[in-house]
């Protein structure tokens, strides 16, 4: 079967969609031929598709007719959409192509596809009318660490706010952390605030990391956005503070808060007493994620 993923990445969109799609594509590639249809947007992460070894098709627009032509030319049997700009009306048009369709969904939005894919920890099948896939976490298997040892108080902090960090949260949070902490900031070359980060002294700045699992493992605590990063922190048993930095993180934020992980709805002064840090450690150790091999 020929499977086409339709997604994009940029300094505004971020890299989350393309990264999780590649993980799913790796799970599906054994018995299928995988294609990715993407636009060449500013500061995109299309190179990740090349690194994963999948065929990449560059689109000039987000136009239905261009996608239709791509589907027909490559004899696509199954289209998987992971794109907030492709709405219900667009999905309705896809029905005329008579192929199987699926759409990623993070907000319980209405869809006209045959299947809805909700990869989030909070996913609830009962809120959908069509077939639903709730895959195990779409993260690198290297995040799953069996045992961790921690100091009594956190000393080494990892800061990560996604590939593009459009609200400059990395710089803002640095001003709120204890001065004694050893701090690593991880970001990508699509971050518009790289110049500001490079000027900051006494931090370790990592750009376009190839080994996020190792970075989580090397740090006592993570300051992250309420996004896929929180799933990665849970898998690696890393105590973390999840900060809501965008409205589309609301469902993840609510889930983490409900499960008693430490959350903040805005950036403010960070203080972690030893007693609270111990609670965070235990929460990270006890929460279980289902693991999917082969990614």
Helices and strands as residue ranges (DSSP letters): E 2-7, H 16-28, E 33-39, H 47-52, E 55-59, H 64-73, E 78-82, H 88-94, G 95-97, E 100-104, E 115-117, G 125-127, E 131-133, G 141-143, E 156-160, H 169-174, E 182-187, H 194-199, E 203-207, H 212-218, E 221-225, H 228-235, E 240-243, G 247-249, H 250-258, E 262-264, H 274-286
